[in-house]
Amino acid sequence: MYTVSRPVRSLSALIISAAMLAALAGCKPKEPKPVPAPEAASPVNAEAKSAAEQIAADYLREQITKISSDEFEGRAPATPGDVKARQYIADQLQQIGFAPGGSDGSYQQAFDVVGITAQMPKQWSFKKGGKTVSFKWWDQYIAGSGVQSEKGSVKNAEVVFVGYGIQAPEFGWDDFKGQDLKGKVLLMLNNDPDWDAQLFGGDTRLYYGRWSYKYESAARQGAAGAIIIHTTPSAGYPFQVVQSSWSGEQVELPATGEPRIQVKGWLTEDASRELATLAGQDLDQLMQSAKSKDFKPVSLGVTTSFDFKNKLNRSSTANVYGVLKGSDPQLSNEYVIYTAHHDHLGVGEPDANGDKIFNGAMDNASGVAQVLAIGKAFKALPQPPKRSIMLLLVAAEEQGLLGSQYYAQHPTVAPGKIAANINIDGGNIFGRAKDIVFVGKGKSTIDDYVNAIATMQGRVVTPDQFPDRGFFYRSDQFNFAKIGVPALYLDTGTDFIGKPAGWGKEQHAEYEEKHYHQQSDQISDSWNYDGMIEDAQLLFYVGNNVANAAEADLPKWLPGDEFEAARKASQEQLTTKVE
């Protein structure tokens, strides 16, 4: 090893040097502590958090108990119970400090409806050659009137299988292929094509898959009637929901000359198979043939005649609304509108316990209660948000979203001035959840508002857990979306704190099977309001943030969304009026 010679130091020098090194070591500067990253700004200020405390279990329980009580007789439109419920809700709006929503100083936006109670035959018969099959009312078939007249009839009409009954040019899809279907009865599948993610949204049901579209589509063909083949997977609910929803009085907006069919029918899957067999067809093969753009209608060689009488009841119901005027002079003519439907199914056939009243506690007394509680929170703010807030409790949702449809057709606020619609249809009665389900996630930038609040709450936002059921098109936000308003609809989560995996979905399934649209949808001591409170607070925060947002940050439909064109049209109308 190569070394360099060094002079030898004295012992005392070494001792002194060691002492100096020790001293210097003690004076060595400490490593600087890492500077913590600044915390992200909270999407909610202290004032909003304080105001949100108005959303409390006692108030929610009190309102749900009252609105779902037997006193209001199930709140069917245009009934004495409906009148009482509407007045009660109007009184609550006044009590929490919201001004009347109508320019005439009224809390109610009245509109006419036509109630139709169809007296359907006990059997619906179909013939081919010398053979006949007949299906029993209630057990095998359910039907409603498609006309607002005292009588309806189908005379010796040919039955034609038309697949999904869809015309969708944007997907290159036409189930009718130009065939003349005037006067025919169209047998069609529920849902829309769902096997290809690039076609009709894959397993996400679009409006093409809704029963209302099916009947409208048949009417546009000049058909005499339409029959939807019911299966629980394709409908998203069991046949008992069809039975309870389509029996008794059906309420509609007055006809205005639009195409109509005589009869709107449903057949159980077993009955549909029997009908196909009469025609010499196999139902599974027919259904498989419909899964192609090349499908053409199939005449079954079966005919049917069908006569019924209607009892007509022309009356009126009303949306109930209140307004909190915004604090900004320029922006107060823009609105965030909260909606929930106040109606339910009224009084019907008694269940096994002899109960005739469909109280609708979850559906949707809970939604009305949450909207009222959110209104209390807005009133508790030191000053209102910049934009105005409307609480709109709509009528006749169960009859086909009629109240929100009427409001969309006769808005008190120009659609281009509605910053967002936030709809509540039901409530979380199972406890706090780690997640919140966003029906319609990925359609607009309102996602960003929801994500920010959910993150603050320590929760995750998940997309629709049942996309095949078309929930976005089954509640009142749909009518706002159709006029271009960015709309928000959340559903109860499925991952519950302190509960095992799968428990949440089990609760959802049990409610749907045993209580949805049944007399048993009643308030219970077992309800846990913690999750309902957290969900309502989230919606309050989102609405408050939208109401205070800069113009550039307002919710927008994402490019290419089905409702983007309607929003652009509503904005152009505002520009035209200004010019």
Stockholm file with secondary structure:
# STOCKHOLM 1.0

chainA/1-579         MYTVSRPVRSLSALIISAAMLAALAGCKPKEPKPVPAPEAASPVNAEAKSAAEQIAADYLREQITKISSDEFEGRAPATPGDVKARQYIADQLQQIGFAPGGSDGSYQQAFDVVGITAQMPKQWSFKKGGKTVSFKWWDQYIAGSGVQSEKGSVKNAEVVFVGYGIQAPEFGWDDFKGQDLKGKVLLMLNNDPDWDAQLFGGDTRLYYGRWSYKYESAARQGAAGAIIIHTTPSAGYPFQVVQSSWSGEQVELPATGEPRIQVKGWLTEDASRELATLAGQDLDQLMQSAKSKDFKPVSLGVTTSFDFKNKLNRSSTANVYGVLKGSDPQLSNEYVIYTAHHDHLGVGEPDANGDKIFNGAMDNASGVAQVLAIGKAFKALPQPPKRSIMLLLVAAEEQGLLGSQYYAQHPTVAPGKIAANINIDGGNIFGRAKDIVFVGKGKSTIDDYVNAIATMQGRVVTPDQFPDRGFFYRSDQFNFAKIGVPALYLDTGTDFIGKPAGWGKEQHAEYEEKHYHQQSDQISDSWNYDGMIEDAQLLFYVGNNVANAAEADLPKWLPGDEFEAARKASQEQLTTKVE
#=GR chainA/1-579 SS CCCCCCCCCCHHHHHHHHHHHHHHHHTCCCCCCCCCCCCCCCSSCHHHHHHHTTSCHHHHHHHHHHHTSGGGGGGCTTSHHHHHHHHHHHHHHHHHTCEESSTTSCSEEEEEEEEEEEECCSEEEEEETTEEEEEEBTTTEEEEESSSSSEEEEEEEEEEECTTCCEEGGGTEESSTTCCCTTCEEEEESSCCCSCTTSTTTTSCCGGGSHHHHHHHHHHTTCSEEEEECCHHHHSSCHHHHHHHHSSCEEECCCCSCCCCSEEEEECHHHHHHHHHHTTCCHHHHHHHTSSTTCCCEEEEEEEEEEEEEEEEEEEEEEEEEEECCSSTTTTTSEEEEEEECCCCEECSCCTTCCCEECCIIIIIHHHHHHHHHHHHHHTSSSCCSSEEEEEEESCSTTTSHHHHHHHHSCSSCGGGEEEEEECCSCCCBCCBSEEEEETTTSBTHHHHHHHHHHHTTCEEEECSCGGGCGGGSSTHHHHHHTTCCEEEEECCSCBTTSCTTHHHHHHHHHHHHTTTSTTCCCCTTCBCHHHHHHHHHHHHHHHHHHTCCGGGSCCBCTTCTTHHHHHHHHHHHHHHHC
#=GC SS_cons         CCCCCCCCCCHHHHHHHHHHHHHHHHTCCCCCCCCCCCCCCCSSCHHHHHHHTTSCHHHHHHHHHHHTSGGGGGGCTTSHHHHHHHHHHHHHHHHHTCEESSTTSCSEEEEEEEEEEEECCSEEEEEETTEEEEEEBTTTEEEEESSSSSEEEEEEEEEEECTTCCEEGGGTEESSTTCCCTTCEEEEESSCCCSCTTSTTTTSCCGGGSHHHHHHHHHHTTCSEEEEECCHHHHSSCHHHHHHHHSSCEEECCCCSCCCCSEEEEECHHHHHHHHHHTTCCHHHHHHHTSSTTCCCEEEEEEEEEEEEEEEEEEEEEEEEEEECCSSTTTTTSEEEEEEECCCCEECSCCTTCCCEECCIIIIIHHHHHHHHHHHHHHTSSSCCSSEEEEEEESCSTTTSHHHHHHHHSCSSCGGGEEEEEECCSCCCBCCBSEEEEETTTSBTHHHHHHHHHHHTTCEEEECSCGGGCGGGSSTHHHHHHTTCCEEEEECCSCBTTSCTTHHHHHHHHHHHHTTTSTTCCCCTTCBCHHHHHHHHHHHHHHHHHHTCCGGGSCCBCTTCTTHHHHHHHHHHHHHHHC
//
